[in-house]
Structure formats: structure tokens, C-alpha cells
Amino acid sequence: MLIVYLKSALRSLRRHKVSSLINVISLSIGISASLVIYLIVHYELSFDTFERDRDRVFRVVSKVDYPDMTMYNPGIEVPAARAIPREIAGVELATHIVTANDLTVTVENGGALSPKVFRHQQEIIYADSAYFELIGYRWLAGSAATALQGPFRVVLTERRARLYFPGLQPVDVVSKRLMYDDSIAVTVTGVVADLDEITDFGFQEFVSMQTVEQTGLKNRWSWDEWGSVNSASQLFVRLVRGADAKAVERQIVDLQKRHSEEKDRVDQTRHYLQPLSDIHLNPQYGSFDNRTQGDRSVLYGLLAIAAFLLFLGSMNFINLATAQAVDKAKEIGIRKTLGSSRGQLLMQFLFEAILLTSIAAILSLALAQVLLHVFRPFIPEGIEAGSVLTTHVAIFLIVLTVAVSVLSGLYPAFFLARLQPSSILRNQASAGTPATRSAVLRKSLTIIQFAVAQTLIIATIVVSKQIHFSLAMDLGYRRDAIVWFRVPFGPIVGQWTSSMPPVETKRFALVEQLKQIPGITTVSLAGTPPASTSTSSTFTRVNNGKNLIETMVEMKTADPAYFDLYGMRLIAGRNLQASDTTHEYVINETYAKFLGFANPKDAVGCLMQTHIQCPIVGVLADFHTKSTHVPIKPLAYSAASSNSSVVHVALNRADPSSWKASISAVEKVFKKFYPDNEFNPMFFDESVAAFYKKDQQTSFLLNWAAGLAMLISCLGLLGLVIHTTKSRTKEIGVRKVLGASVPEIISLLSKEFILLVAVGLVLAAPLGWWAMHGWLEDFAYQTALSWWIFLLAGGVAVVIALLTVSTQAVRAARANPVEALRYE
């Protein structure tokens, strides 16, 4: 019987080549997109599912509540990270890590050979021995119990050991020496096997935590300050089996309160336990520095797009199958007369749907490779072309093929199988109510198709408009013609017995020589630029004359030239003076208002206390330190110290042609002072644009989704137009004989379809407004949902639909009426 069904299905596909081709293309687009999206979703949900007792592993995160905002931070104060394992009941294991990326690593090469230098090394952390018990590495050399016991020690992964010491076995790597940023010298004490699992814990170098404690590095992370939270400092705990996570959280809150009282302040920071399974897909707290993270809302959006595309392809199948009911009616009547049961006919048409969908599924495997290439910037690095050739993908494809076949073929099969042979053989197949209902269904499905497509077009326009708005608005500082770069940090600390001389502090001499370069207008040695991905906050309190105001404030450092270089506007007081220590602050306007000062001038002279107490000497006009997703928050600048390691250079804005020569001259000066270090300049406007990388990826995805949705919808529309013109061939011939012109015939065939597209816009407009209004709420500063967006989306859809319809309408209108009427 299956052979009979197969032969019948193949004959049907051959008889209806055009509609079959349209269905195959439509379904293959939907299935291939679903396949790629499945790979993404499966990959993102697979993170950190291998850890032992992972249901008991949590990260201690921080939430800071203010009257007008809430800040979320994956980090924790260092004193709290040290106190929790000692003072909190229910904690079985705790490990404190500090991330340290983008370091220069110098490898001792031995003898007379020069050291090997590796620039911009990532995946480096400071950790303790408990980290290896939590994650569970396999040791190739060294011991988990002793490898990180003591300062100036490092454990490498097998991959990193091969990079630094090619050709050596893991046991031979032990006792070799490295240096970080020409300042921290360490000895290799262990090598662990690479993790082959999908994980966020992809670190490659593990420096002992005691190295931080015995060097100036601890000043970077406010080592002894309660209330100073840095995202680089993170604590992971494994609870005792059966322990209540909420009870542990309450203990941590009590711990925080006790130390707040000891410091005579009310701390607004609260710590919570974030499950390990939540880390990768929760962007609210983030993962690790510079780590690409998943987002549940993005995954839901991808799943919705896959569902839409599959739905559109299935609707094409239903539309074309019901439209061809008259063509198949006589075959059905004869089969029923010869004894075919309704169940047999139902199976025949379902088998036809399964065959067509199977062909589309096979084609989708090739098309998925194209989509993986096109969407490569959006695809996680762990997904490759060979990812489609796995068992779980094969199972997914089989299940999807069956589901789509049933969704696409069930209604047409029931519709065709219930036609009565007596009506069919009297040429009344299209006169009954089922055919009438199918026409209403086809129109409804066409409207829904174009409503979905136009909703995606509206979303595409709004996202592009918001990105342009964010990049074009006044952010409160100069962005163009500014280059910044880092210089090596600090003097050498630790044991380093090679012949390399210690690196002296050369920053100030470098800055003075940079000022002499033609084409450079201003040079500053300070902290990070006004807008950057890194954030350092600290607890502050200020007496405004009426109340003691306590809050968490973002801290930055600057020298006097910094504010002029970035064109930042001072609205009260004066700028910072040159100093090697913190003795005064400049705050932003938002902080002044938070302190209760309606007039910024009133904030000048107030004492601001962090770890020391210093006066506020000036107030800056507000500027954006992050993207327009987040509101401007309280911020303070202190004077840059001798440890500042970021050089900012303003180029001549009036002569862009000189920029290349100026940057080359800067590199020469840099190499003069740091010959073994890589010069890695960044344009500030590119740093700002990087804030919107995710939004640009969303725009890219929506462009493709809208394009594919319109393609599938227009393919279905083309199939219906072909069927309509074919069924009205004689009518068109009669009209032409009676004097109808070509434009009139085109209008006759087109207006019904264009009306369906217009009705689709009526449905898409409120849906698109609702969806994009919700999306824009994620931006603190947003563009308007202008009326022309919906008009443009409808216009685009109408034009594309009109072109699709016209390809067949013009052909039918220009046909010779004699050909249509010759047999009448």
C-alpha cells in the first residue's frame, strides 16, 4: 500500500510542478531556518550541564537598590567573599575568583634565547584551590591541593601550555616561568586537561589568589572595602546537600548588615544566590568579563521567527492544495466510485504532504549551510557546518518533518477526502459549501501571511531607527578623532631570574613626547574613556546639609587635560587639578540632583566620603557612560594617579587626512618606550558603536527574517495568482473580446490580492506597535514610533506584492483571447 501511495504522490507532484516547487521552496526555507535556530537554542541550553552537583552550585551576586534605580552586578566585595565561607552555615565549598583579561604574557625561553611575548591574552583568572574542586578538571601535572598554595604560582590548561611551551610534556612545563604585563612574575605549578564541555568556565590560566594579596593588584579591586563591588570579583558556592538556598541568602544579608553597622553606614547592597544554570542566559547580571552570553528573550525571539517561517510555509501548502481542489476533484470522485475509502484518500494526501516535506527537509540541509555562513556573526562559535550532522539534529529533523507534514497536509487531506463523488462527476465540485469555505480560508491565510511579514518589516524599521537615534544623539562628549590605548601597568613583582631588566614607569615621559607630534591637539593620561565596558563602583556618603545621603557611585579617574580632550562641559565649580593622590572629586549632574541639590553650584564644597573624605570641586553636565539602554547614573571623577595606564590622544579634527600619519608617529613613540609591547589603538567612536553590537545583530536578523517572510508570502501569492489566472482564462478572453484593455485586466486580477495585503497591514500595525513599544522600553532614551513607519512597511509590502501579481497578470492580460476561446 505504501508503494501505491508513493506512486500516486509522485504523479501528483509531476502534474502540479509549479505549486510543488513553490511548496518545496517555502517549506525548505522555514525548515532550514528552524534547523539553524534549533542548533543555536540547543547550544545555549547546553552550557554548564556537566558539573557535578550543579544543582547545588550558586554564584553570589549583588543588587543595589536606590530611590530612582536598581543596579545589578555579578561581583561581590572581596571582604564578603572571604567572610562567607567562614561565617555562613550551609556552604560546603566556596571559591573566589578575579578575572583579568587582555594581558601581555612573557614566557621565559631559557639560556641566551629571547623571551617569547604573547599579546592580549584572555581567559586568565586569579583563583584558589577550591576552584578546581568546584569545576572538576583532570590533572596532567601538579596537584589540585597544592598548586595554588602560595603567591606567584600559576596553573595552565593543556592548550595554553602547548602555546607557551611547544613540544614539552605537561610534567616538563612545571617550574617554567611567566610574566604578566611586565610586572607579575610567576612559576607554573600545574597543568590541567582542557574542558571539552560547553561551558562559560573556559579559563586557560589560573594565577594563585595570594599573588593579588601580596602585590599592588589588590588596589584595583578595593581589597579591604565593604560596599565596593566590582564585576571582576566573583564568588561561587556549593551548598550542603539539602540546604535551603533562601536560608543561606538570609544569612548573607545578616552578614552584610553586621559589617555595615561596624562601618557606621547603612549599606544598600544585597547579595543573592544565582543558580549555576541561570548564569549563561541571564544578561541582567552578566557572566564574566568579555564573555559572550546568551539571552532567553533572544532565544524566544528566534523560536518565534522559526515558528512564523514554518507557519508561512505550511499556509502556502494549505492555500495551494485547497485551490487545486477542482483539479483533483475528478480523481477523487473516480477513486471513491472504485471503492476507495475516506481513510485511504486521507492517507494518500497526507503521504503526499510527507513526501513533499521530506524533499524540503533534505534540501534544507544544504540551505542550512548557507544560512550558517550568512549568519556567522550571529552564530555562537561552538556551532560549525558539521553541527547539522549529529544524532540529535537528525531526530529533530525527523520530528519536525512529521509535524510540518501533519500541520500542512491535515486540513487539505480532510477537505479533499470528504468531497462527494456525485457532485464531483456532475462538475459541481466548486459549487458546494466546502469550496466556498476554502476560498474564505485561502483569503484569511493570505492576510495572516502578509500581516506577519509586515510586522517583521515594522520591527526592522524601528530597530534601525533606534540604532541611528542612539548613535546620532548628543552623548555629552566628543567622539570623533580620538584614539586611546593602554600602556603596561606597574613595576615587576615576584621572582624572575632571567636577564630581563625591570620595566620602569615611563608613562609621563611618553605623554610629554606625544604632545610634540604635529597633528595631535591634546594628550591625557588617565583611566578609561567616558564610555567604556568596564565599570568600577564604590559606596559613598555625602552630607547635603540636611541629610546624610548614601549611595553606590561609579568611579573614574582623569587628569586636567581629560575633560578638555573629550569636550565635557563643566556646569559648576572647576575641574580636577593634577595630583598623584585622591584629594578632590568632580561629580556629574545626576549625582548632584541625587544628593538633593536643585542648583549644581550648591554641591560644590560638600565633602564626599569613600575610603577617604574629599571635597567636591566641580559638577559636569551629564554624559552617557553606557548605551542608551540604561539611564545616566551617579558618577564621580578623582585625579588620575601614577598608576593610570590609559593614554588618550585627540587628533586634528580639521585635517582627517593627517590622522594616519599622526597615529604612526604615536606608535613610534610607544615602541621607543615599550619595544616588546604591542601598540593597540582604539578609536573612541568605534568603542561607543560597540555598545550597540547586539542591537545591530538584532537588526541584521530582522532584515533576513522579514525578507524570508516576504519571500515565502510572495511565493504563496504567486501560486494563487497562477491558479486564479488559469481558472479565469476564458473570462479574461471574453473580456478582451468585448474591449477590455490590458490595464483593466491587470487591475481586475490584482485588486483582490492587493486588498488582502492592505488588510494584512491593518492587522500588522497594532501588533507591530505593541511588539516594538515593548522592545523600546528596554531603552532609557528611545526614538518615537512615528506614523510613517507603518505607512512605509505597508508600502513596501504592497509594492512587492504588486510586482509578484503583475508577473502573471500582465502575461494573462496580453494573451491572445483566441487561445482561450478556441474550444467554446
TAHU-V941629 format. One record per residue. N is the residue number from 1. RES is the residue in one letter. SS is DSSP state (a for helix, b for strand, c for the rest). PSI is psi as a letter, one per 40 degrees, with the letter a starting at -180 (* if undefined). OMEGA is omega as a letter, one per 40 degrees, with the letter a starting at -180 (none if undefined). Layout:
<<N,RES,SS,PSI,OMEGA> <N,RES,SS,PSI,OMEGA>>
This chain:
<<1,M,c,d,i> <2,L,a,d,i> <3,I,a,d,i> <4,V,a,d,i> <5,Y,a,d,a> <6,L,a,d,i> <7,K,a,d,i> <8,S,a,d,i> <9,A,a,d,i> <10,L,a,d,i> <11,R,a,d,i> <12,S,a,d,i> <13,L,a,d,i> <14,R,a,d,a> <15,R,a,d,a> <16,H,c,g,a> <17,K,a,d,a> <18,V,a,d,a> <19,S,a,d,i> <20,S,a,d,i> <21,L,a,d,i> <22,I,a,d,i> <23,N,a,d,a> <24,V,a,d,a> <25,I,a,d,a> <26,S,a,d,a> <27,L,a,d,a> <28,S,a,d,i> <29,I,a,d,i> <30,G,a,d,a> <31,I,a,d,a> <32,S,a,d,i> <33,A,a,d,i> <34,S,a,d,i> <35,L,a,d,i> <36,V,a,d,i> <37,I,a,d,i> <38,Y,a,d,i> <39,L,a,d,i> <40,I,a,d,a> <41,V,a,d,i> <42,H,a,d,i> <43,Y,a,d,a> <44,E,a,d,a> <45,L,c,e,a> <46,S,c,e,a> <47,F,c,h,i> <48,D,c,f,i> <49,T,c,e,a> <50,F,c,e,a> <51,E,c,i,i> <52,R,c,h,i> <53,D,c,f,a> <54,R,a,d,i> <55,D,a,e,i> <56,R,a,e,a> <57,V,b,h,a> <58,F,b,i,i> <59,R,b,h,i> <60,V,b,h,a> <61,V,b,i,a> <62,S,b,i,i> <63,K,b,h,a> <64,V,b,h,a> <65,D,b,h,i> <66,Y,c,i,i> <67,P,c,d,a> <68,D,c,e,a> <69,M,c,i,i> <70,T,b,h,i> <71,M,b,h,i> <72,Y,b,h,a> <73,N,b,h,i> <74,P,c,e,a> <75,G,c,i,a> <76,I,c,i,i> <77,E,c,i,i> <78,V,a,d,i> <79,P,a,d,i> <80,A,a,d,i> <81,A,a,d,i> <82,R,a,d,a> <83,A,a,d,a> <84,I,a,d,i> <85,P,a,d,a> <86,R,a,d,a> <87,E,a,e,a> <88,I,c,h,i> <89,A,c,i,i> <90,G,c,e,i> <91,V,b,h,a> <92,E,b,d,a> <93,L,b,i,i> <94,A,b,h,i> <95,T,b,h,a> <96,H,b,h,i> <97,I,b,i,i> <98,V,b,h,a> <99,T,b,i,a> <100,A,c,g,a> <101,N,c,i,i> <102,D,c,f,a> <103,L,b,i,i> <104,T,b,h,a> <105,V,b,h,i> <106,T,b,h,a> <107,V,b,h,i> <108,E,c,h,a> <109,N,c,e,i> <110,G,c,i,i> <111,G,c,a,a> <112,A,c,e,a> <113,L,c,i,i> <114,S,c,i,i> <115,P,c,i,i> <116,K,b,h,a> <117,V,b,h,i> <118,F,b,h,a> <119,R,b,i,i> <120,H,b,f,i> <121,Q,b,h,a> <122,Q,c,a,i> <123,E,c,f,i> <124,I,b,h,i> <125,I,b,i,i> <126,Y,b,h,a> <127,A,b,i,i> <128,D,c,i,a> <129,S,c,d,a> <130,A,a,d,a> <131,Y,a,d,a> <132,F,a,d,i> <133,E,a,d,a> <134,L,a,d,a> <135,I,a,d,i> <136,G,c,g,i> <137,Y,c,i,i> <138,R,c,h,a> <139,W,b,h,i> <140,L,b,d,i> <141,A,b,i,a> <142,G,c,a,a> <143,S,c,h,i> <144,A,c,d,a> <145,A,c,d,a> <146,T,c,e,a> <147,A,c,d,a> <148,L,c,e,i> <149,Q,c,h,a> <150,G,c,i,a> <151,P,c,i,i> <152,F,c,f,i> <153,R,b,i,i> <154,V,b,i,i> <155,V,b,h,a> <156,L,b,i,i> <157,T,b,i,a> <158,E,a,d,a> <159,R,a,d,a> <160,R,a,d,i> <161,A,a,d,i> <162,R,a,d,i> <163,L,a,d,a> <164,Y,a,d,a> <165,F,c,g,a> <166,P,c,h,i> <167,G,c,e,a> <168,L,c,i,i> <169,Q,c,i,a> <170,P,a,d,a> <171,V,a,d,i> <172,D,a,e,i> <173,V,a,d,i> <174,V,c,h,a> <175,S,c,e,i> <176,K,c,i,a> <177,R,b,i,i> <178,L,b,i,i> <179,M,b,h,a> <180,Y,b,h,i> <181,D,c,f,i> <182,D,c,f,a> <183,S,c,d,a> <184,I,b,h,i> <185,A,b,h,a> <186,V,b,i,i> <187,T,b,h,i> <188,V,b,h,a> <189,T,b,e,i> <190,G,b,i,i> <191,V,b,h,i> <192,V,b,i,i> <193,A,c,i,i> <194,D,c,i,i> <195,L,c,h,i> <196,D,c,e,a> <197,E,c,i,i> <198,I,c,h,a> <199,T,c,i,i> <200,D,c,e,a> <201,F,c,f,a> <202,G,c,f,a> <203,F,c,i,a> <204,Q,c,d,a> <205,E,b,h,a> <206,F,b,h,a> <207,V,b,i,a> <208,S,b,h,a> <209,M,a,d,i> <210,Q,a,e,i> <211,T,a,d,i> <212,V,a,d,a> <213,E,a,d,a> <214,Q,c,e,i> <215,T,c,i,i> <216,G,a,e,a> <217,L,a,d,a> <218,K,a,e,i> <219,N,a,d,i> <220,R,a,d,a> <221,W,a,f,i> <222,S,c,g,a> <223,W,c,d,a> <224,D,c,e,a> <225,E,c,h,i> <226,W,c,h,i> <227,G,c,e,i> <228,S,c,h,a> <229,V,c,h,i> <230,N,b,h,a> <231,S,c,d,i> <232,A,c,d,a> <233,S,b,h,a> <234,Q,b,i,a> <235,L,b,h,i> <236,F,b,h,a> <237,V,b,i,i> <238,R,b,h,a> <239,L,b,i,i> <240,V,c,i,a> <241,R,c,h,a> <242,G,c,e,a> <243,A,c,i,i> <244,D,c,h,a> <245,A,a,d,a> <246,K,a,d,i> <247,A,a,d,i> <248,V,a,d,i> <249,E,a,d,a> <250,R,a,d,i> <251,Q,a,d,i> <252,I,a,d,i> <253,V,a,d,i> <254,D,a,d,i> <255,L,a,d,i> <256,Q,a,d,a> <257,K,a,d,a> <258,R,a,d,a> <259,H,a,d,i> <260,S,a,d,i> <261,E,a,d,i> <262,E,a,d,a> <263,K,c,e,i> <264,D,c,f,i> <265,R,c,i,i> <266,V,c,h,a> <267,D,c,h,i> <268,Q,c,e,a> <269,T,b,h,i> <270,R,b,i,a> <271,H,b,i,a> <272,Y,b,i,i> <273,L,b,h,i> <274,Q,b,h,a> <275,P,b,i,i> <276,L,a,d,a> <277,S,a,e,a> <278,D,a,e,a> <279,I,a,d,a> <280,H,c,d,a> <281,L,c,e,i> <282,N,c,g,a> <283,P,c,e,a> <284,Q,c,d,i> <285,Y,c,d,a> <286,G,c,i,a> <287,S,c,c,i> <288,F,c,i,a> <289,D,c,h,i> <290,N,c,e,a> <291,R,c,h,i> <292,T,c,h,a> <293,Q,c,i,i> <294,G,c,i,a> <295,D,c,h,a> <296,R,a,d,a> <297,S,a,d,i> <298,V,a,d,i> <299,L,a,d,i> <300,Y,a,d,i> <301,G,a,d,i> <302,L,a,d,i> <303,L,a,d,i> <304,A,a,d,i> <305,I,a,d,i> <306,A,a,d,i> <307,A,a,d,i> <308,F,a,d,a> <309,L,a,d,i> <310,L,a,d,i> <311,F,a,d,i> <312,L,a,d,i> <313,G,a,d,i> <314,S,a,d,i> <315,M,a,d,i> <316,N,a,d,i> <317,F,a,d,a> <318,I,a,d,a> <319,N,a,d,a> <320,L,a,d,i> <321,A,a,d,i> <322,T,a,d,i> <323,A,a,d,a> <324,Q,c,e,a> <325,A,a,d,a> <326,V,a,d,a> <327,D,a,d,a> <328,K,a,e,a> <329,A,a,d,a> <330,K,a,d,i> <331,E,a,d,i> <332,I,a,d,i> <333,G,a,d,a> <334,I,a,d,i> <335,R,a,d,i> <336,K,a,d,i> <337,T,a,d,a> <338,L,c,e,i> <339,G,c,e,i> <340,S,c,h,i> <341,S,c,i,i> <342,R,a,d,i> <343,G,a,d,i> <344,Q,a,d,i> <345,L,a,d,i> <346,L,a,d,i> <347,M,a,d,a> <348,Q,a,d,a> <349,F,a,d,i> <350,L,a,d,i> <351,F,a,d,i> <352,E,a,d,i> <353,A,a,d,i> <354,I,a,d,i> <355,L,a,d,a> <356,L,a,d,i> <357,T,a,d,i> <358,S,a,d,i> <359,I,a,d,i> <360,A,a,d,a> <361,A,a,d,i> <362,I,a,d,i> <363,L,a,d,a> <364,S,a,d,i> <365,L,a,d,i> <366,A,a,d,a> <367,L,a,d,i> <368,A,a,d,i> <369,Q,a,d,i> <370,V,a,d,a> <371,L,a,d,i> <372,L,a,d,i> <373,H,a,d,a> <374,V,a,d,a> <375,F,c,e,a> <376,R,c,d,i> <377,P,c,d,a> <378,F,c,e,a> <379,I,c,h,i> <380,P,c,i,a> <381,E,c,d,a> <382,G,c,e,a> <383,I,c,h,a> <384,E,c,i,a> <385,A,a,d,a> <386,G,a,e,a> <387,S,a,d,a> <388,V,a,e,a> <389,L,c,f,i> <390,T,c,i,a> <391,T,a,d,a> <392,H,a,d,i> <393,V,a,d,i> <394,A,a,d,i> <395,I,a,d,i> <396,F,a,d,a> <397,L,a,d,i> <398,I,a,d,i> <399,V,a,d,a> <400,L,a,d,i> <401,T,a,d,i> <402,V,a,d,a> <403,A,a,d,a> <404,V,a,d,i> <405,S,a,d,i> <406,V,a,d,i> <407,L,a,d,a> <408,S,a,d,a> <409,G,a,e,a> <410,L,a,d,a> <411,Y,a,d,i> <412,P,a,d,a> <413,A,a,d,i> <414,F,a,d,a> <415,F,a,d,a> <416,L,a,d,a> <417,A,a,d,a> <418,R,c,e,i> <419,L,c,i,a> <420,Q,c,h,a> <421,P,a,d,a> <422,S,a,d,i> <423,S,a,d,a> <424,I,a,d,a> <425,L,a,e,i> <426,R,c,e,i> <427,N,c,f,i> <428,Q,c,f,a> <429,A,c,d,a> <430,S,c,e,a> <431,A,c,e,a> <432,G,c,i,a> <433,T,a,d,i> <434,P,a,d,i> <435,A,a,d,i> <436,T,a,d,i> <437,R,a,d,i> <438,S,a,d,i> <439,A,a,d,i> <440,V,a,d,i> <441,L,a,d,a> <442,R,a,d,i> <443,K,a,d,a> <444,S,a,d,a> <445,L,a,d,i> <446,T,a,d,i> <447,I,a,d,a> <448,I,a,d,i> <449,Q,a,d,a> <450,F,a,d,i> <451,A,a,d,i> <452,V,a,d,a> <453,A,a,d,a> <454,Q,a,d,i> <455,T,a,d,i> <456,L,a,d,i> <457,I,a,d,i> <458,I,a,d,i> <459,A,a,d,i> <460,T,a,d,a> <461,I,a,d,a> <462,V,a,d,a> <463,V,a,d,i> <464,S,a,d,a> <465,K,a,d,a> <466,Q,a,d,i> <467,I,a,d,i> <468,H,a,d,i> <469,F,a,d,a> <470,S,a,d,a> <471,L,a,d,a> <472,A,a,e,a> <473,M,c,i,i> <474,D,c,h,a> <475,L,c,e,i> <476,G,c,e,i> <477,Y,c,i,i> <478,R,c,h,a> <479,R,c,d,a> <480,D,c,i,i> <481,A,c,f,i> <482,I,b,h,i> <483,V,b,h,i> <484,W,b,i,i> <485,F,b,i,a> <486,R,b,i,i> <487,V,c,i,a> <488,P,c,i,a> <489,F,c,h,i> <490,G,c,i,i> <491,P,c,i,i> <492,I,c,h,i> <493,V,b,h,i> <494,G,b,a,a> <495,Q,c,h,i> <496,W,c,h,a> <497,T,c,e,i> <498,S,c,i,a> <499,S,c,e,a> <500,M,c,h,i> <501,P,c,i,i> <502,P,c,i,i> <503,V,c,h,i> <504,E,c,i,i> <505,T,c,h,a> <506,K,c,e,a> <507,R,a,d,a> <508,F,a,d,i> <509,A,a,d,i> <510,L,a,d,a> <511,V,a,d,a> <512,E,a,d,i> <513,Q,a,d,i> <514,L,a,d,a> <515,K,c,d,a> <516,Q,c,e,a> <517,I,c,h,i> <518,P,c,i,a> <519,G,c,e,i> <520,I,b,h,a> <521,T,b,d,a> <522,T,b,i,i> <523,V,b,h,i> <524,S,b,i,i> <525,L,b,h,a> <526,A,b,a,i> <527,G,c,a,a> <528,T,c,i,i> <529,P,c,i,a> <530,P,c,d,i> <531,A,c,h,a> <532,S,c,i,a> <533,T,c,d,a> <534,S,c,i,a> <535,T,c,h,i> <536,S,b,h,a> <537,S,b,i,i> <538,T,b,i,a> <539,F,b,h,a> <540,T,b,i,i> <541,R,b,i,a> <542,V,b,h,i> <543,N,b,h,a> <544,N,c,e,a> <545,G,c,e,i> <546,K,c,d,a> <547,N,c,i,i> <548,L,b,h,a> <549,I,b,h,a> <550,E,b,h,a> <551,T,b,i,i> <552,M,b,h,a> <553,V,b,h,i> <554,E,b,h,a> <555,M,b,h,i> <556,K,b,i,i> <557,T,b,i,a> <558,A,b,i,i> <559,D,c,i,a> <560,P,a,d,a> <561,A,a,e,a> <562,Y,a,d,a> <563,F,a,d,i> <564,D,a,d,a> <565,L,a,d,a> <566,Y,c,e,i> <567,G,c,f,a> <568,M,c,h,a> <569,R,c,h,i> <570,L,b,h,a> <571,I,b,e,i> <572,A,b,i,i> <573,G,b,a,a> <574,R,c,i,i> <575,N,c,i,i> <576,L,c,i,i> <577,Q,c,i,a> <578,A,c,h,a> <579,S,c,i,i> <580,D,c,e,i> <581,T,c,i,i> <582,T,c,h,i> <583,H,c,e,i> <584,E,b,i,a> <585,Y,b,i,i> <586,V,b,h,a> <587,I,b,i,i> <588,N,b,i,a> <589,E,a,d,i> <590,T,a,d,i> <591,Y,a,d,i> <592,A,a,d,i> <593,K,a,d,i> <594,F,a,d,i> <595,L,c,e,i> <596,G,c,e,a> <597,F,c,h,i> <598,A,c,d,i> <599,N,c,h,a> <600,P,a,d,a> <601,K,a,d,a> <602,D,a,e,i> <603,A,a,d,a> <604,V,c,h,a> <605,G,c,e,i> <606,C,c,i,i> <607,L,b,h,i> <608,M,b,h,a> <609,Q,b,h,i> <610,T,c,b,i> <611,H,c,e,i> <612,I,c,i,a> <613,Q,b,h,a> <614,C,b,i,a> <615,P,b,i,i> <616,I,b,h,a> <617,V,b,e,a> <618,G,b,i,i> <619,V,b,h,i> <620,L,b,i,i> <621,A,c,i,a> <622,D,c,i,i> <623,F,c,i,a> <624,H,c,h,i> <625,T,c,e,i> <626,K,c,a,a> <627,S,c,i,i> <628,T,c,e,i> <629,H,c,d,a> <630,V,c,i,i> <631,P,c,i,i> <632,I,c,h,a> <633,K,c,i,i> <634,P,c,h,a> <635,L,b,i,i> <636,A,b,i,i> <637,Y,b,h,i> <638,S,b,i,a> <639,A,b,h,i> <640,A,c,i,a> <641,S,c,a,i> <642,S,c,e,i> <643,N,c,e,i> <644,S,c,h,a> <645,S,c,e,i> <646,V,b,h,i> <647,V,b,h,a> <648,H,b,h,a> <649,V,b,h,i> <650,A,b,h,i> <651,L,b,i,a> <652,N,c,h,a> <653,R,c,d,a> <654,A,c,e,a> <655,D,c,g,a> <656,P,a,d,a> <657,S,a,e,a> <658,S,a,e,a> <659,W,a,d,a> <660,K,a,d,i> <661,A,a,d,a> <662,S,a,d,i> <663,I,a,d,i> <664,S,a,d,i> <665,A,a,d,i> <666,V,a,d,i> <667,E,a,d,i> <668,K,a,d,i> <669,V,a,d,i> <670,F,a,d,a> <671,K,a,d,i> <672,K,a,d,a> <673,F,a,d,a> <674,Y,c,g,a> <675,P,c,d,a> <676,D,c,e,a> <677,N,c,i,a> <678,E,c,h,i> <679,F,c,h,a> <680,N,c,g,a> <681,P,c,i,i> <682,M,b,h,i> <683,F,b,h,a> <684,F,a,d,a> <685,D,a,d,i> <686,E,a,d,i> <687,S,a,d,i> <688,V,a,d,a> <689,A,a,d,a> <690,A,a,d,i> <691,F,a,d,a> <692,Y,a,f,i> <693,K,a,d,i> <694,K,a,d,i> <695,D,a,d,i> <696,Q,a,d,i> <697,Q,a,d,i> <698,T,a,d,i> <699,S,a,d,i> <700,F,a,d,a> <701,L,a,d,a> <702,L,a,d,i> <703,N,a,d,a> <704,W,a,d,a> <705,A,a,d,i> <706,A,a,d,i> <707,G,a,d,i> <708,L,a,d,i> <709,A,a,d,i> <710,M,a,d,i> <711,L,a,d,i> <712,I,a,d,a> <713,S,a,d,a> <714,C,a,d,i> <715,L,a,d,i> <716,G,a,d,i> <717,L,a,d,i> <718,L,a,d,i> <719,G,a,d,i> <720,L,a,d,i> <721,V,a,d,i> <722,I,a,d,i> <723,H,a,d,a> <724,T,a,d,a> <725,T,a,d,i> <726,K,a,d,a> <727,S,a,d,a> <728,R,c,f,a> <729,T,a,d,a> <730,K,a,d,i> <731,E,a,d,i> <732,I,a,d,i> <733,G,a,d,i> <734,V,a,d,i> <735,R,a,d,i> <736,K,a,d,i> <737,V,a,d,a> <738,L,c,e,i> <739,G,c,e,i> <740,A,c,h,i> <741,S,c,i,i> <742,V,a,d,i> <743,P,a,d,i> <744,E,a,d,i> <745,I,a,d,i> <746,I,a,d,i> <747,S,a,d,i> <748,L,a,d,a> <749,L,a,d,a> <750,S,a,d,a> <751,K,a,d,a> <752,E,a,d,a> <753,F,a,d,i> <754,I,a,d,i> <755,L,a,d,i> <756,L,a,d,i> <757,V,a,d,i> <758,A,a,d,i> <759,V,a,d,i> <760,G,a,d,i> <761,L,a,d,i> <762,V,a,d,i> <763,L,a,d,a> <764,A,a,d,a> <765,A,a,d,i> <766,P,a,d,i> <767,L,a,d,i> <768,G,a,d,i> <769,W,a,d,a> <770,W,a,d,a> <771,A,a,d,a> <772,M,a,d,i> <773,H,a,d,i> <774,G,a,d,i> <775,W,a,d,a> <776,L,a,d,i> <777,E,c,e,i> <778,D,c,e,i> <779,F,c,h,i> <780,A,c,d,i> <781,Y,c,h,a> <782,Q,c,i,i> <783,T,c,i,a> <784,A,c,i,i> <785,L,c,g,a> <786,S,c,i,a> <787,W,a,d,a> <788,W,a,e,i> <789,I,a,d,a> <790,F,a,d,i> <791,L,a,d,i> <792,L,a,d,i> <793,A,a,d,i> <794,G,a,d,i> <795,G,a,d,i> <796,V,a,d,a> <797,A,a,d,a> <798,V,a,d,a> <799,V,a,d,a> <800,I,a,d,i> <801,A,a,d,i> <802,L,a,d,i> <803,L,a,d,i> <804,T,a,d,a> <805,V,a,d,a> <806,S,a,d,a> <807,T,a,d,i> <808,Q,a,d,a> <809,A,a,d,i> <810,V,a,d,i> <811,R,a,d,i> <812,A,a,d,a> <813,A,a,d,a> <814,R,c,e,a> <815,A,c,i,i> <816,N,c,h,a> <817,P,a,d,i> <818,V,a,d,a> <819,E,a,d,a> <820,A,a,d,a> <821,L,a,e,a> <822,R,c,d,a> <823,Y,c,e,a> <824,E,c,*,none>>
